[in-house]
Amino acid sequence: MVLDVIESQKSLSMRLSELLRYAHTRHQWPPEPAGTPFMKALSIRQPWAWLIVNGYKDIENRTWSTEFRGKVYVHAGRKIKSGDFPEQRDHIEQSGIFLPEEPPLGAIVGEVTIIDCVDSSSSPWFCGPYGFLLSEPTDYEVPILYRDQLGLFEVDESEVQNLRTY
């Protein structure tokens, strides 16, 4: 009787194994979702965020480097610090760039692609020690209110897409 139970378990185990093998080799498992539901974001003070998404500023200065390459949301921080980077502010005025009087704050204002991280650059916007080289800027006509964080942070894309529809 004990042998019958053992044989029955072996038989059941073999059948289960065969069924799993069949299911694995004959049928497609549900595909993994393409990509990830999250996108990186970078919080940047105004007016720099506006300059980036409008295609004027091609590099973002940081004290830290990154290996990340790819598209990121540009988040405008909640505060403006008018004493920042006087030489770059002079460059803005000399270039004839007209900044908005009240740029959006505390919101995702567009997207850009980080294509490299450098420690030197001939860009008039570079003041280091590191600079994220940027391309493909996109300005959002309607900013999306969103909380900011330090560094590169993850944003739930479905949440942003839902907010964009209002």
C-alpha positions in Angstrom: 0.0 0.0 0.0 2.8 2.4 0.8 4.4 1.5 -2.6 1.1 2.3 -4.3 1.0 5.8 -2.7 4.6 6.5 -3.7 3.9 5.3 -7.3 0.8 7.5 -7.4 2.8 10.5 -6.2 5.5 9.8 -8.8 2.9 9.5 -11.5 1.2 12.8 -10.4 4.6 14.5 -10.2 5.5 13.3 -13.7 2.2 14.4 -15.1 2.5 17.8 -13.5 6.0 18.2 -14.8 4.9 17.2 -18.3 2.0 19.7 -18.2 4.3 22.5 -17.1 6.8 21.6 -19.8 4.1 21.6 -22.4 2.7 24.9 -21.2 6.1 26.5 -21.2 7.2 25.2 -24.7 3.8 25.2 -26.5 2.2 28.4 -25.2 3.3 31.9 -24.7 3.4 33.1 -21.2 1.8 36.6 -20.8 4.4 39.1 -22.1 6.2 41.3 -19.7 4.9 44.8 -19.8 7.0 46.9 -22.3 9.2 49.3 -20.4 8.6 50.4 -16.9 5.7 52.4 -15.6 8.2 54.9 -14.1 10.3 57.6 -15.7 13.1 59.5 -14.1 12.7 63.2 -13.2 15.2 65.9 -12.3 14.2 68.9 -10.2 15.8 72.1 -11.4 15.3 75.6 -10.1 13.7 78.3 -12.3 14.6 79.9 -14.6 17.0 77.1 -15.5 14.1 74.5 -16.0 12.3 76.9 -18.4 15.5 77.5 -20.3 16.1 73.8 -20.7 12.7 72.7 -21.9 12.6 75.7 -24.3 15.8 74.6 -25.9 18.1 77.4 -24.7 20.2 75.6 -22.1 22.0 72.5 -23.3 23.6 71.4 -20.1 22.6 71.0 -16.5 25.2 71.6 -13.8 25.5 69.3 -10.8 28.0 68.6 -8.0 27.5 64.8 -8.7 27.9 62.7 -11.8 25.5 60.1 -13.2 25.7 57.0 -15.4 22.0 57.5 -16.4 21.3 58.2 -20.0 17.8 58.7 -21.3 14.6 60.7 -21.2 13.7 62.5 -18.0 10.9 64.8 -16.8 12.1 68.3 -16.0 10.6 69.4 -12.7 10.7 73.1 -11.8 11.5 73.4 -8.1 9.3 75.3 -5.7 11.6 78.3 -5.1 13.6 80.8 -7.2 16.9 81.9 -5.9 17.7 85.1 -7.7 21.3 85.4 -6.6 22.3 82.1 -8.4 25.0 82.2 -11.1 25.2 85.9 -12.0 27.5 85.2 -15.0 24.8 83.0 -16.5 22.1 85.5 -15.8 24.2 88.1 -17.7 24.5 85.6 -20.6 20.7 85.4 -20.7 20.3 89.1 -20.9 23.0 89.5 -23.5 21.4 86.7 -25.6 18.1 88.5 -25.8 16.2 85.6 -24.2 13.0 86.8 -22.5 12.1 84.8 -19.5 8.6 84.6 -18.3 7.8 86.9 -15.4 6.2 84.1 -13.4 7.6 80.7 -14.5 5.8 77.6 -13.2 7.0 76.3 -9.8 6.5 72.9 -8.1 5.6 71.3 -11.4 6.8 69.0 -14.2 7.3 71.5 -17.1 8.6 69.2 -19.8 11.0 66.5 -20.8 14.6 66.3 -22.0 17.1 63.5 -22.8 20.3 63.2 -20.9 22.9 62.0 -23.4 26.1 62.3 -21.4 27.7 63.5 -18.2 30.9 65.6 -18.5 33.4 67.4 -16.3 34.2 70.1 -18.8 32.4 71.8 -21.7 32.6 74.8 -23.9 28.9 75.5 -23.4 28.3 79.0 -21.9 25.9 77.4 -19.5 28.6 75.1 -18.0 30.0 75.9 -14.5 30.5 72.4 -13.3 31.9 70.4 -11.6 29.7 68.1 -13.7 27.3 68.8 -16.5 24.5 66.6 -17.9 24.5 67.1 -21.7 20.9 67.5 -22.8 19.0 67.1 -26.1 15.4 66.8 -27.4 13.8 69.4 -25.1 10.0 69.4 -24.9 8.1 72.1 -23.2 4.7 71.2 -21.7 2.1 73.8 -22.5 0.3 73.0 -19.2 2.7 72.3 -16.3 1.8 69.3 -14.1 1.9 70.0 -10.4 4.1 67.4 -8.8 6.2 67.1 -5.6 9.9 67.4 -6.1 12.8 65.3 -4.7 16.6 65.5 -4.7 18.7 63.9 -7.4 17.1 61.8 -10.1 13.8 60.5 -8.8 11.2 58.2 -10.2 7.8 59.5 -11.3 4.8 57.2 -11.9 4.1 57.8 -15.6 0.4 56.7 -15.3 -0.1 59.4 -12.6 1.5 62.0 -14.9 -0.6 60.9 -17.9 -3.8 61.1 -15.8 -2.8 64.7 -14.7 -2.1 65.7 -18.3 -5.6 64.9 -19.4 -7.2 67.6 -17.1 
